[in-house]
Amino acid sequence: MYLKRFFIFFIFLKISVLNVFGQHNLTQERYADGALKAQGRYTAQHERDSLWAFFYPDGKTSALLPYKNGMLHGTARFYDFGGQLQAVEFWQNDIQQDSAWYYENGVLHKCGKLKDGVYDGQWHFYNAQKQLVRQGNYVKGLPDGQWTFWDDNGTLWQKGQFREGKEQGWWQFFSEKGLLQHEGNYEDGKAVGKWKYYNKKGKFWKEDLPQQ
């Protein structure tokens, strides 16, 4: 009987210690008025680890950030004051790899990849009505390669190439109806040579020096 009681007491004590340890392992940071500001776990070296939750003063979640040994690592989510998802970012070893941002109505605003913290590769941009308005390629944070632009109704507006952030090569521009208006060459961001111009019906009209 004595051994049975001792065993029960030992199990109860072990569970209690584990619960206390678990509570102590979970850290809560608070605002000056006592409201919860952040919650998560630290490593033995006092580095943030696993998923951390951050809160606005009114208690709504402001961000959910994944940490690994003090570095952002994984999918991070950010929320506005109303609780609406504002951005999603993917991190590896404290370096942001890609990102997606949202309008207040929850519609995707822009998305793409990052390299060394700057835009890199293909990016897509949308208006608040979910319409794709531009897409193109970045290299080291600058537009570089093919880009295409549409108006808010989805009609083709212009397209051409960039090199190190400046227009380069053949560009075409279109009317509100999507008809070709003029086209010509760029060099280092400046229109050069003779350009082709078209009438309102999209038919060739003339060649002339570009309008600067």
C-alpha positions in Angstrom: 0.0 0.0 0.0 2.8 2.3 0.9 4.7 1.6 -2.3 1.5 2.2 -4.3 1.0 5.6 -2.7 4.7 6.5 -3.2 4.4 5.5 -6.9 1.3 7.7 -7.4 3.0 10.6 -5.6 6.1 10.2 -7.8 4.1 10.2 -11.0 2.1 13.3 -9.8 5.4 15.1 -8.9 6.9 14.2 -12.3 3.9 15.6 -14.2 3.9 18.7 -12.1 7.6 19.3 -12.8 7.1 18.8 -16.5 4.2 21.2 -16.5 6.2 23.9 -14.7 9.1 23.4 -17.0 6.9 23.7 -20.1 5.4 26.9 -18.8 8.8 28.3 -18.0 10.1 27.3 -21.5 7.3 29.4 -23.1 8.2 33.1 -22.8 5.7 35.9 -22.8 6.6 39.5 -23.4 4.2 42.2 -22.5 3.4 45.9 -23.1 3.7 48.4 -20.3 0.0 48.0 -19.4 0.4 44.2 -19.1 -1.2 43.3 -22.5 0.5 40.4 -24.3 3.0 41.6 -26.8 4.8 38.4 -27.9 4.9 34.7 -27.1 7.4 32.0 -28.0 10.3 29.9 -26.9 14.0 30.6 -26.5 16.9 28.2 -26.8 19.4 27.7 -23.9 21.5 30.4 -25.5 18.5 32.8 -25.3 17.8 32.8 -29.0 14.3 32.8 -30.4 13.3 29.3 -31.6 10.2 27.7 -33.2 7.1 29.8 -34.0 6.7 33.2 -32.3 3.4 35.1 -32.1 3.3 38.9 -31.9 0.3 40.9 -31.0 -1.1 44.4 -31.3 -2.0 46.2 -28.0 -5.6 45.3 -28.5 -4.8 41.6 -28.6 -5.1 40.9 -32.3 -2.2 39.0 -33.9 0.2 41.2 -35.8 2.7 38.5 -37.0 3.5 34.8 -36.8 7.3 34.4 -37.3 9.2 31.1 -37.4 12.7 31.1 -35.8 15.5 28.6 -35.8 18.4 29.3 -33.4 17.6 33.0 -33.4 17.2 33.3 -37.2 14.0 33.7 -39.2 13.5 30.3 -41.0 10.3 29.3 -42.7 7.0 31.0 -43.6 6.3 34.3 -41.9 2.9 35.9 -41.9 2.0 39.5 -41.2 -1.5 40.9 -40.4 -3.0 44.4 -40.4 -4.9 46.0 -37.5 -8.1 44.4 -38.6 -6.6 40.9 -38.6 -6.4 40.7 -42.4 -3.4 38.9 -43.9 -1.1 41.5 -45.2 2.0 39.7 -46.3 3.6 36.2 -46.5 7.3 35.8 -46.6 9.6 32.8 -46.8 12.9 32.9 -45.0 16.0 30.7 -44.9 18.6 31.3 -42.2 17.6 34.9 -41.8 17.6 35.7 -45.5 14.3 36.4 -47.2 13.7 34.2 -50.2 10.3 35.2 -51.5 7.3 37.4 -50.6 3.6 37.9 -51.3 1.7 41.1 -50.3 -2.0 41.6 -50.1 -4.5 44.5 -50.3 -6.8 45.3 -47.4 -9.6 43.3 -49.1 -7.4 40.2 -49.1 -6.6 40.3 -52.8 -3.0 39.5 -53.7 -1.0 42.6 -54.5 2.4 41.3 -55.6 4.4 38.2 -55.3 7.8 36.9 -56.3 11.2 35.7 -55.1 14.1 37.5 -53.4 17.8 36.9 -53.4 20.0 38.5 -50.7 17.0 40.5 -49.6 16.2 42.1 -53.0 13.8 41.3 -55.8 15.1 38.6 -58.1 13.5 36.5 -60.9 9.8 36.7 -62.0 7.4 39.1 -60.1 3.7 39.6 -60.7 1.7 42.7 -59.7 -2.1 42.9 -59.4 -4.7 45.6 -58.8 -7.3 45.5 -56.0 -9.7 43.8 -58.5 -7.4 40.8 -59.0 -6.3 42.0 -62.4 -2.7 41.4 -63.4 -1.2 44.8 -64.3 2.4 44.0 -64.8 4.9 41.2 -64.7 8.6 40.9 -65.4 12.0 39.8 -64.3 14.4 41.3 -61.8 18.1 40.8 -61.4 19.7 42.1 -58.2 16.7 44.3 -57.4 16.5 46.0 -60.8 14.1 45.2 -63.7 16.1 43.2 -66.2 14.6 41.2 -69.1 11.1 41.0 -70.5 8.3 43.1 -69.0 4.7 43.4 -69.9 2.1 46.0 -68.6 -1.7 46.0 -68.7 -4.2 48.7 -67.6 -6.7 48.1 -64.8 -9.1 46.4 -67.2 -6.5 43.9 -68.4 -5.8 45.6 -71.8 -2.2 45.3 -73.0 -0.6 48.7 -72.5 3.2 48.3 -73.2 5.9 45.7 -73.4 9.6 45.5 -73.9 12.9 44.7 -72.3 14.9 46.2 -69.4 18.6 46.0 -68.7 19.8 47.0 -65.3 16.7 49.0 -64.6 16.6 50.9 -67.9 14.6 50.3 -71.1 16.6 48.5 -73.7 15.8 47.2 -77.2 12.4 47.1 -78.9 9.3 48.5 -77.1 5.7 48.6 -78.1 2.9 50.8 -76.8 -0.8 50.2 -77.2 -4.1 52.3 -77.0 -6.9 51.8 -74.6 -8.4 49.4 -77.1 -5.2 47.3 -77.2 -4.2 48.5 -80.7 -0.6 49.2 -81.5 0.1 53.0 -81.3 3.9 53.2 -81.7 7.0 51.1 -81.4 10.8 51.6 -81.5 14.2 51.1 -79.9 15.6 52.1 -76.6 19.3 52.3 -75.7 20.2 52.8 -72.0 16.8 54.2 -71.2 16.5 56.6 -74.1 14.4 56.3 -77.3 16.6 56.2 -80.3 16.4 55.9 -84.1 13.2 56.2 -86.1 10.0 54.9 -84.6 6.9 53.5 -86.2 3.5 55.2 -85.5 0.0 53.8 -86.1 -3.4 55.4 -86.5 -6.4 54.9 -84.2 -7.3 51.7 -86.1 -3.8 50.2 -85.5 -2.7 50.6 -89.1 0.8 51.9 -90.0 0.9 55.7 -90.4 4.5 56.9 -90.5 8.0 56.7 -89.3 9.5 59.5 -87.3 12.0 60.5 -84.6 10.7 59.5 -81.2 8.9 61.9 -79.0 11.2 62.5 -76.0 
